[in-house]
Amino acid sequence: MAAELVEAKNMVMSFRVSDLQMLLGFVGRSKSGLKHELVTRALQLVQFDCSPELFKKIKELYETRYAKKSSEPVPQPHRPLDPLAMHPTFERAGAVPRTPLSGPNLDYPVLYGKYLNGLGRLPAKTLKPEVRLVKLPFFNMLDELLKPTELVPQNNEKLQESPCIFALTPRQVELIRNSRELQPGIKAVQVVLRICYSDTSGPQEDQYPPNIAVKVNHSYCSVPGYYPSNKPGVEPKRPCRPINLTHLMYLSSATNRITVTWGNYGKSYSVALYLVRQLTSSELLQRLKTIGVKHPELCKALVKEKLRLDPDSEIATTGVRVSLICPLVKMRLSVPCRAETCAHLQCFDAVFYLQMNEKKPTWMCPVCDKPAPYDQLIIDGLLSKILSECKDADEIEYLVDGSWCPIRAEREHSCSPHCPILVLGESARPPVPQPARLSLNPCSMGFAVSECLCPAVWRWHSYRALAIARPCTGCWGPSGVRPSLACLLGPAT
């Protein structure tokens, strides 16, 4: 059966467009598209639905084609070439040398498995711009398993299915198995699926099509859900991120089958598969501290540039204030950071900024609300030095010459007077000194927040109540009746 399957594929590869259309029409499949689309569609048909009738039809078309050339030697069906040889521009990091495969042992899905729903990786006659995806700071790409490939609808149905078959190399399997765990069951080296619009004008952000579902081998993979929206009339947003497929894949030389279900509503989407290493916010912070620190003298020159006198301006700026408090978490800055594209001198804390983008990537500056991607971030060396020298101020002011001075807020002094305590019934008696307050929290015991405690507590400390002074709802009188006034306590007599 394997030999017949290889023979059928080889015959299909030698077909002309008319032969391919007749074959696809015989099984009721779409006959529209370019030749390489028809070839890929026919090969997919042979791989998964090769019945005796289909094999007989392929053989009939093949013999009919070469019957007209009986006077000439019948050309042998050519074997498929290695896709790496067919695509000189297809670069794969760390690709290992491959030995040519003989006919019966030819495993087409391994060599030609990089196709998706009718659009294969066969060479096109005319080169056109390829879809590119934006680089993600938290993912280092190790290998490209499937270049961005357009999802092509097979019919007029709204719900489409696009299969993809590929196999991992032994090196890739070893990388995944030997990688550390970020969380229980989640490896640092992953196989991820990325989806975006089929737009070649520039790098594309991840964007899911409607009704997306991803099936890996025999199990469905979880896809990020929608964020709930609290605003009326605003549709909930869905975080479009790379989808981790690793835990559902065969970590061996066996082929993996991925099926993407998507809604066909007019927009065109492309999918890609990558082998990546996921990074953490602490790793990105360490990298930023290594390569992203701006020298204090360069920061000082930037301050002078900002405060330089503009002859066209009627307003002279003598200084600019910068807060030492992070606008994200309202805490003192530890690693002052900002984007080089930002026009302000105010910084935010790189630690919290990276942690927030690790959970929900937006990469927007919290000061000016403009894009602040990771590759544009710098650590302000001057402000880092100021933070180590100025410990008692939360704000500083940069001066025209590049120097700085701390701005210390005036402390508010409490001037509430100590009111004398009037003890009822003993006005002639000199004032009794107040007892030392117990290290006891009245609120934690259910008492009112005041200078007094109830008689029962004071009797426990050998004190008793002497008088009633002001309302309190948390104390009880000596007779067990809840009074409407609080107890002022004095020493026991």
N, C-alpha and C positions, 0 to 999 in steps of 0.2 A: 504493500500500500504506500509506503514511503517513497519507493522508486516511481510509482505512478504519479504521486503528488508532485514530485520534482519534475517529471516529464511534462505534466500538464502546465506547470508554471513556466517552464522553458518554452513551450509552444505558445503560451499566451504572450510572452515577451516578444515573440517574433511577429505578432499580428499587426495588421494595419488598422487604421481608424475604422474602416468599414467592417472589418472582421470583429473588432471589439464591440462595435455597436450592435452587430447581429447577435453576439454572445450575450451581451447584457439584456438585449430585448427578449432573448429566448427565456430568460429567468425573470423577466418583469422588472428589471432594474433601470435606473435612469441612464439614458444614452447621451446626455448632454455633457459638454466639457471638453477640455483640451485632451490631447492624446495621453499625456502622462497621467492625467486624472482618470481616464478610462482604463489605462493599464493598471493603475493602483487599485481601482475599484474591482477589476476582474481578478487580480491576484488575491484580493481580500475575499472575494467570492470563492475562489479555489481553496483557500486556506481553511475556511470555516464551513462551507456548504458544498463540498465536492461529492456529488452523487454520481452514480454510474451514468445517468442520462446526461449530466453536465460534462463528464469526461468524454462521453461519446460525441457530444456536440463539439467540444474543443478539437478532438481528433479529426472530425469531419471537416471543420473549417480549415484546419491546418493542411489536410490532404487536398482540399479544393484549391487552396491558394497556390500550392506548389505543383498541382497537376498541369497548369498552363505552361510550366517551365520544365516539362519532362525531358526535353532535349538537353537541358543543362543539368549538371549535378545538383541534386537536392541539398541545399545548405543544411548543416546540422543546427538544431536549435542551440542558440548561444547560452552559455551559462551566465547568470547574473554576476556582475563584478562587485568588488568590495565597495560599499558606499563611500569609504574614506578615499578610495582612488577616484571615484566619480565626482567627488566634491573637494576640489583642492582648497577651497576656502573654508571647509568644515574642519575646525581645529578643536581638538579635544585634549585638555590638559592631562599629561601623564599617560597618553595612549600607548599601549604595549604593542610590540610587533605581532602581526597576525599571520598565520600560515594559511595558504590557500586550501580551500575545502574541496573535496572531490564530489562527484555527482550524487550518489546515494546518501552520502553523509551530509549533504547540504541542508542546513536548517534555515529556511528563508526568514522566519520571524527574527532570528538573531541578526542576520545581515540586513534584511530589508524591513525590519520591524518598526523603523522610525517613520511611520505614516499614520495619518489620523483622518478617518472619515472621508476617504476619497481623494485626499490631497497628499501625495507622497513626497519623498525627498529625492525624486528623480531629477536629473539636471534639466533646467529649463533652457530653451533656445535663446531667450532674451533675459538678461539680468534686470531685475527690478529691485528697488530698495526693500530691505528687510525690516520687519517689525522689531523694535528694540524696547526692552523694559528698563526702567530706572534701576540704578544700583541701590540696594538696601543696606544701610550701615550695619544692621545686626546679622547679616548673612554674607559670608565669604564664599563665592562660587568656586568650587573645586573642579567640576566637570559639567559640560552641557550634554545632557542625555537626549534632548529633543529640542531643536531650534524652534523659535516661535512659528507655529503652523496654524493656518486659518481653519476655523470650524466651518465646514461646508455642509449645508442642509442637503439631505438626500431626496426629500419630497416636499410637499406643501404643508405637511403637518406642523403644528406649532411646537410640539415637543420632539426634539431630535436626540439621537444617540451617536456619539463619536468614539470608536474604539482605538486603542493604541497598544501595541505589543512591543516590549523591549526586554533585554536581559542585562544584568549587571556583570561587569568584569570581575575576576577574582580580586583584583586590587581594590575596586570600589567596595566589594563586600567586606574586605578586610578593614578598610577605613571605617565603615559603619560599626562593625563589631568591636573594634578596639577603641572607639571614641568614648569619652566620659558621658555620664548621665547628668543632664541639666536638672531633670526632675525624675521621679520614679517612672520608668518606662519610656522616657524621652531622651534620645541620644543627641549629642551635639552635632554629629554628622548625619544629615538627613537627605532623603529624596523628596523634593518639594515640587508641587504643581503650581504654576503661575498663569493667570489669565488676564488678558488686557484687550483693549480695542485694537482692531487691525488698522492702525494709523501709522504710516511711515514718516510723518513729518518731524517726529522727534521721539525721545524716550517716553514710554508710556507708563502711567501708574497702573497698579493692579486694579482690575475692574471685573466683577463677576457678571455673567449674563443672567437673565431672569430664570427662575426655576432650576437653578443649578443643583446637581447631585453628582457625586464622584464615587465610583465603585472600583475598588482595587481587588482583583482576582474574584473572590466570592463574597466580599464584605463591603458595605458602604462606609465611606470615610466621613467623619464629622467636618462640617463646613461652618465657619463663624456665622453666628446669627445676627439679628438686627439689634442696634442700640434702641432702647425705648425712648420715645420723644415725649417730653412734658408740655410742649407747646401745641396748642390746638391748631389743626390744619396743616401741621408739618409732618411729612412722612418720616418714619424712622429710618436711620441710616445704617448701612451694613459695613463693618470694617473689612475691607478687601485685602487680605494678606496671603502670603504663600501657604499652601495647604500641605501639611506634612503627611506623606504617604508611607513612611518607613515601617511603621509598626504592622502594616498589613501586607507587606511585600515578602516575597521569597528571597531570603538572603543566601542565595546560591546561584548556580549557573542556569537554573530554570527560568523560563520566560514568565514575565509578569504582564497581565492584561489589565489595562485601565480603561474604563468606560466613563465618558463625561456626558451626562444628560443636561440639556440646556434648552431654553426657550427661544424659538426663532421668531423674533418680532422686528426684523428689518435691520438691526445693527449687526455689524460683523465683528467677531471676536477671534483672538488667536490664543493658543495655549503653548506652554513650554515646560520642559522637565529639566531640573537641575539637581546636581549633587552639591550640597552646600554644607558649611560649618556654621552653626548658629552661635553668636557671641552674646555675652551678657553686658549689662550696663557698666559693671565694674571693669570689664576688659576694654570697653570703649573709652572709659575714663582714663585708664592707664595709658592707652595709646595716645589720647589727647594730651596727657601730661608729658609724654615723650616727644611728640612732634608738633604740638600745637601751642607752645608757650611763646608769647610775644615779649621780647626783651623790654625791660622797664624804660630804657632810653627811647625806644621806638614809640612806646605808649606816651611818653612825655612829649615827644615831637608832635604826636597827634593832638594832644591837649593844646599845645601852642597854636597848632593850625586851626583848631576849633575857635580859639579865643583871639585869633589875629584880627586886628582892626580892619574892618571893611570900609574903604573910602566912600562907597556908594550908599552905605547905611548911615542913618541919622542917629542910631542907637549904638552906643559903645558898650560892649560886654566886658566887664572886668573880672568875672569869675563864673563858674558853673558848679552847682552843688550835685554831689553824687551820694546816694544812700549806700550804706554798708549793710543794709537789710535786703535779703532776697525777695523780689516781688512775688515769687511762686509760693513760698512757705512762710514768709514773714519772720525768718530767722536770720541771724548774722551769716554773712557769706563765708564759705570755707574755700571754694574754688571759683573765683570770679571769672565769668565767661560771657562772651557775646559773639555775635556773628560779624565777620569782617565787612559784610555788606550793610550792616546797621549804621545809621548816622549818629547815634547817641553814644555817650560814654558810660551810661548806667549798665551795670552787669547783673547777671543772674547766676545762681549756683549751678555749676555743671553737674554736680552729683544728682540733684533732684530733677534737673532738666532731662538727663539721660534716663533716669528711672521712669519718669512719666512717659517718655516716648517709647520705652521698652514695653509698657503696658498698652498704650494707645498712641501710635506714631502719628504725630501731626507736624512736628518740626517747625513750629511757629514761635517767633520771639515773644516772650511774655511782656516785653517793654513796649515795643512798637507794633506788635501783631503783624509782622512781615515774615516771610520765609527765613528760617535760620537752620539750614541743613547741616548735617554733621561735618561734612568736609569744608564748611565755611566757618566753623567754630574756632575761636582762639581763646587762650587763657591770658588775661590781662596781667602782665608781670608787674606793672607799677602798682595796681590796686592790691595785688597779692602782698607786695612789700608794705603797703600802707596798713593792711589788715594786721600784719604781724607787729607793727610799731604802735598803732593806735588801738588801744584796748578799751578805753573809757568813753568812746563816742560812737554814735550810730550814723553819723553823716560827716562828710568832709566837703571842702570847697577847693576846686582847682583854680589857681590864679593865672594871670596872663603869662608869667614867666615859666610856667610849668610846675611851679611849686604847689604845695597844698597846705591847708590848715584845718584842724578839726573843728567841728561845730558841736558844742556841748549844750544841751538843753538845760535851762534853769530848773532846778529842782523845786517843786512846790512844797512849802513848809506848812505843816498842819498847825493851826492856831486855835483849835477848839478848846475853850476854857473848861477847867475842872470844876463842876458845880458842887457846892457843899451839900451834904446829905442831911436832910431834916428828919430827926427821929421823933415821931409823934408821942406825946405824953411825957417827954423828958426834955422839954425845951430849956429848963434851967441847968441841965447837966451839960458840961463841956462836951464838945464833939468827940466821939469815940473814934480812934483810928480804924481805918478799914482793914479788914483781914486780908492777908495775901490771897490772891486768886488761885484756886486750885488748878492743877494741870489736867483739867477735865473739860471735855467739850460738851456744853449743854445741848447743842444741836444733835449730837450723835445719840443722846439719851432721850430725846423727845422734848427738851425744854425750850423755852423761848430764848432768842438771842438777846441777852441782857447781862447786867452786871451781877445777877443774883441766881441762886439755885433754890429749890424748894426746901422746906424745913426738914423733910425726911432725910435728904442728902446731907444737910448740915448737921443734923443730930448724929448721923453716922460718923461725922468728923468732930463730935463733941461741941457743936455750935447749936444755937437755937434762934428762932425768928424773934425779932424785937418789934417790928413795925410793918405797916403796909404803906406803900408809897405810890405805885403806878400800875396801870393795867397790865395784866399778863394772862395768857390763856393756857399756860403750860404748868402752873403750880397749884398745889392743893393746900388748904389751910390745915392747922393742927387738928381741927375737929373732923377732918375728912370731908368737909364741904368745899366744893370748888369755888374759890372767891373770884371776884372780878378785878382784883388788884394783885400786883406782884409783891414779892417779899424782899425786903432789904434785910440783910443779915448782919449781926454783930457778934462779938465774942460771947460765949456762954458766961452767965453770972452764977 
